[in-house]
Amino acid sequence: MTQEQLADLVRIDPRHMSRLERGVYFPSLDTLELIAQSFGVLLKDLFVFPEDETPEMLRTRLIQAIGIMDEQELRRVAKVIRPNSTT
């Protein structure tokens, strides 16, 4: 999902979304809830950082993310995680 697509789903200007992403502005609770909904996660999941995740939490997050990807995104992810057959 592009930044512009997310901004559209969250109903904010793409420039504002860019400022949120860069930490120039901070989102309202309503905006955070819409962002979470756009990614199909709970609001609290936006505040779980990789170093705090258990392996099961990480597995669940990855499965959720894969579940909403389009074919092009799935193919990119598959290339990254494909085991190296030469090692």
C-alpha positions in Angstrom: 0.0 0.0 0.0 1.4 3.4 -0.9 1.4 6.4 1.4 -1.2 8.1 -0.9 -3.5 5.0 -0.7 -3.2 4.9 3.1 -4.0 8.7 3.3 -7.1 8.1 1.1 -8.3 5.3 3.4 -7.6 7.4 6.5 -9.3 10.4 4.9 -6.4 12.8 5.3 -4.2 14.7 2.8 -1.2 12.7 1.5 1.1 15.6 2.6 -0.3 15.2 6.1 0.3 11.5 6.0 3.9 12.1 4.9 4.4 14.5 7.9 3.0 11.8 10.3 5.3 9.2 8.8 8.3 11.5 9.3 7.3 12.4 12.8 6.7 16.1 12.0 3.1 15.8 13.3 1.5 13.3 15.6 -1.8 11.5 14.6 -5.0 11.9 16.6 -6.5 8.8 18.2 -9.1 8.7 15.4 -6.4 8.7 12.8 -4.5 6.0 14.5 -7.7 3.9 14.7 -8.3 4.4 10.9 -4.6 3.4 10.2 -5.0 0.3 12.3 -8.2 -0.6 10.5 -6.6 0.0 7.1 -3.9 -2.6 7.9 -6.4 -5.0 9.5 -4.8 -4.8 12.9 -5.8 -3.7 16.4 -4.8 -0.2 17.5 -2.5 -1.7 20.2 -0.7 -3.6 17.5 0.7 -0.3 16.1 2.6 0.0 19.4 4.3 -3.4 19.4 7.8 -3.1 18.3 9.8 -5.9 16.8 12.2 -6.2 19.7 9.2 -6.6 22.1 7.6 -9.4 20.0 7.6 -13.0 20.9 8.1 -15.4 18.0 4.3 -16.2 18.1 3.4 -12.5 18.0 5.8 -12.0 15.0 4.2 -15.1 13.2 0.7 -13.7 13.8 1.7 -10.3 12.5 3.2 -11.7 9.4 0.2 -13.9 8.7 -2.1 -10.9 9.1 0.1 -8.8 6.8 0.2 -11.5 4.1 -3.5 -11.9 4.3 -4.2 -8.4 2.9 -1.4 -8.2 0.3 -2.2 -8.1 -3.4 -0.5 -10.5 -5.8 2.4 -8.1 -6.6 3.2 -7.6 -2.9 3.0 -11.4 -2.3 5.5 -12.0 -5.1 7.9 -9.5 -3.7 7.7 -11.0 -0.2 8.2 -14.5 -1.6 11.4 -13.4 -3.3 12.8 -12.0 -0.1 11.9 -15.0 2.1 12.6 -17.8 -0.5 15.3 -20.1 1.0 18.6 -19.9 -0.8 18.8 -23.3 -2.5 22.6 -22.9 -3.1 23.6 -23.0 0.6 
